[in-house]
């Protein structure tokens, strides 16, 4: 049974299942989901808890199987928690998880909680994950995308009795907050909690948020690609400055920008050769947020623009490797800014 994280509270209010699997790479949201399940289990009388960290191919699964099959001496019910940081239980683990899933049916004395990282499609099609999903409840915890972040912040403020104004200033407040905490959801949660300590319940002003919220944003080159393809010049410049401050390698940033340009050129050439856009995107492994950006940008690109961008990417490749180029900045980061903003302008039209 699949369950969205937003449905978890209502589900737990109706009663517990014996098996839960939480998978995702956002530590805060995974922790909150697991905490909610543990709290509901304790309220239902599961007063003891054992934790098993699966490490390496030679992990002894017999202890996990024994824990799930034994009753506590001091309590009628227990929580057995299985953490698999790699997301790969191995051959023995696969068999053990299938056995655990099957034995969970009708077992009211033991609640099993399996914690996993983000899983790819192939892993989720495996027999062991299918058993966990078929005999229990699975929750896929997805990251909060940048476009969703202001509303996520608003909802969290609402939980602690605080809110921003309902006008344009309120929107600017949420956008400012999101810019300060992008890519660092745990720190965003802490900054929201800090506002509850600093100010009473009620309406927050932009000035109060600006004075209180620290710049704890963290960036990666893949999110930079998202900002560039969206034509968001301000966010692109801010992310490049952040990547530079964090010590990211110039060549890695250039690779991502150049790969976006090359991918746009490949898909455009395929369309010009008569390939349908969905097929061209699929053949070039473009999907998700990037796919939607390509669908928006490609109709407005022509061969001349793409050729100019490819030449610029070639020039910047030399600059970040130490070569000087006439009419271009000598600094690799300044050249990356120029290249990124060139692509931004084209994508924003």
LINZILIN-V293141 format. One record per helix or strand of 2 or more residues. SS is the DSSP state (alpha for helix, beta for strand). FROM is the first residue (numbers start at 1). TO is the last residue. If there is no record, write none. Layout:
ss->SS from->FROM to->TO
ss->SS from->FROM to->TO
//
This chain:
ss->beta from->2 to->3
ss->alpha from->5 to->14
ss->beta from->19 to->24
ss->alpha from->27 to->43
ss->beta from->46 to->53
ss->alpha from->62 to->69
ss->beta from->77 to->84
ss->alpha from->90 to->104
ss->beta from->110 to->116
ss->alpha from->121 to->124
ss->alpha from->127 to->135
ss->beta from->137 to->141
ss->alpha from->146 to->159
ss->beta from->162 to->164
ss->alpha from->168 to->181
ss->alpha from->185 to->198
ss->beta from->202 to->204
ss->alpha from->206 to->212
ss->alpha from->221 to->229
ss->alpha from->233 to->245
ss->alpha from->250 to->272
ss->alpha from->277 to->283
ss->alpha from->288 to->300
ss->alpha from->303 to->320
ss->alpha from->332 to->348
//
